[in-house]
C-alpha cells in the first residue's frame, strides 16, 4: 500500500508561481513512476507531468516551458514548480504513483489562478 498526499495549492495571480508537493509513504520502493494530473472545473482530468524512476520526465503541452517536476528521494517527495501561471491553470491537481501493478492517487490540492 502506498499513500499519496499533495500540498502546496492555493491562490495565485496570473504570472505568478506556485510549488506543489507530493509526499509518498508506505511501500514506495515498488514505485516506478509518479505523475501530476489536473482537472479544471467542468473538464476531465489530464496529465500534467510524469517522472520515471530513471529520472526521465514528460510534460503536457501546456506545461512545457512553464512547469518543472522534480523529486527528493530522501524525502520521498516529488514537486511541481509552476511558473508563469495562467488563469486556465486553475484546477484540482492530483498526484499519482504507479507501484507494481497498481496506481495510487492522492486527494488533490486546489490551485486557483486569478487575473
C-alpha positions as CSV (number, residue, x, y, z in Angstrom):
1,X,0.0,0.0,0.0
2,X,1.2,3.5,-0.9
3,X,-0.2,6.7,0.4
4,X,-0.1,9.8,-1.6
5,X,-0.5,13.3,-0.2
6,X,-0.5,16.6,-2.1
7,X,0.1,20.0,-0.7
8,X,1.0,23.5,-1.8
9,X,-2.1,24.5,-3.6
10,X,-3.7,27.9,-3.1
11,X,-4.4,31.1,-4.8
12,X,-2.0,33.0,-7.2
13,X,-2.2,35.7,-9.7
14,X,-1.6,35.2,-13.3
15,X,2.1,35.4,-14.0
16,X,2.9,34.1,-10.5
17,X,4.3,30.9,-9.3
18,X,3.3,28.0,-7.0
19,X,5.1,24.9,-5.9
20,X,3.1,21.7,-5.3
21,X,4.5,18.9,-3.2
22,X,3.5,15.2,-3.3
23,X,4.6,13.1,-0.4
24,X,4.7,9.3,-0.8
25,X,4.7,6.9,2.1
26,X,4.4,3.1,2.6
27,X,5.8,0.6,0.2
28,X,7.4,3.2,-2.1
29,X,10.3,1.0,-3.2
30,X,8.0,-0.6,-5.7
31,X,7.0,2.7,-7.4
32,X,8.3,3.3,-10.9
33,X,6.5,6.4,-11.9
34,X,4.9,9.4,-10.3
35,X,2.7,11.9,-12.1
36,X,0.9,15.1,-11.7
37,X,-2.6,15.4,-13.2
38,X,-5.2,18.1,-13.1
39,X,-8.9,18.5,-13.5
40,X,-10.1,22.0,-14.4
41,X,-13.7,23.0,-13.5
42,X,-16.1,21.1,-15.7
43,X,-13.4,19.3,-17.6
44,X,-11.8,15.9,-17.5
45,X,-8.6,15.1,-15.7
46,X,-5.5,15.2,-17.8
47,X,-1.8,14.6,-17.4
48,X,0.5,17.5,-16.4
49,X,3.8,15.7,-16.0
50,X,5.3,12.4,-15.2
51,X,8.6,11.4,-13.7
52,X,10.0,7.9,-14.1
53,X,12.4,6.1,-11.7
54,X,15.2,6.6,-14.2
55,X,14.8,10.3,-13.9
56,X,13.1,10.9,-17.3
57,X,10.2,13.4,-17.3
58,X,7.4,14.2,-19.7
59,X,5.1,17.2,-19.8
60,X,1.7,18.0,-21.2
61,X,1.8,20.7,-23.9
62,X,0.5,23.4,-21.6
63,X,3.2,22.6,-19.0
64,X,6.2,22.6,-21.3
65,X,8.5,25.6,-20.6
66,X,6.4,26.7,-17.5
67,X,6.3,23.7,-15.1
68,X,9.1,21.7,-13.7
69,X,8.8,18.4,-12.0
70,X,11.5,17.2,-9.6
71,X,12.0,14.8,-6.7
72,X,13.7,14.5,-3.4
73,X,14.4,10.8,-3.0
74,X,15.5,11.2,0.6
75,X,12.1,12.7,1.5
76,X,10.1,10.5,-0.9
77,X,8.6,13.7,-2.2
78,X,8.1,15.0,-5.7
79,X,7.4,18.6,-6.6
80,X,5.8,20.5,-9.3
81,X,7.1,24.0,-9.8
82,X,4.6,26.0,-11.7
83,X,5.7,29.3,-13.2
84,X,4.1,31.9,-15.4
85,X,0.7,30.8,-14.2
86,X,-2.4,31.4,-16.3
87,X,-6.0,31.6,-15.3
88,X,-6.6,28.4,-17.3
89,X,-4.2,26.6,-14.9
90,X,-7.0,26.8,-12.3
91,X,-7.7,23.2,-11.4
92,X,-7.6,20.4,-8.8
93,X,-4.2,19.0,-9.0
94,X,-3.6,15.3,-8.2
95,X,-0.5,13.3,-7.7
96,X,-0.5,9.6,-8.6
97,X,2.2,6.9,-8.2
98,X,2.5,3.7,-10.2
99,X,3.8,1.0,-7.9
100,X,4.0,-2.6,-9.1
101,X,0.7,-3.2,-10.9
102,X,-1.3,-0.6,-9.1
103,X,-1.8,3.2,-9.2
104,X,-2.3,5.2,-6.1
105,X,-3.9,8.6,-6.1
106,X,-3.9,11.5,-3.6
107,X,-7.0,13.6,-2.9
108,X,-5.8,16.6,-4.8
109,X,-4.8,20.1,-4.0
110,X,-6.7,23.1,-5.4
111,X,-4.9,25.8,-7.5
112,X,-6.8,28.9,-8.3
113,X,-5.2,31.5,-10.6
114,X,-6.8,34.9,-10.9
115,X,-6.2,37.6,-13.4
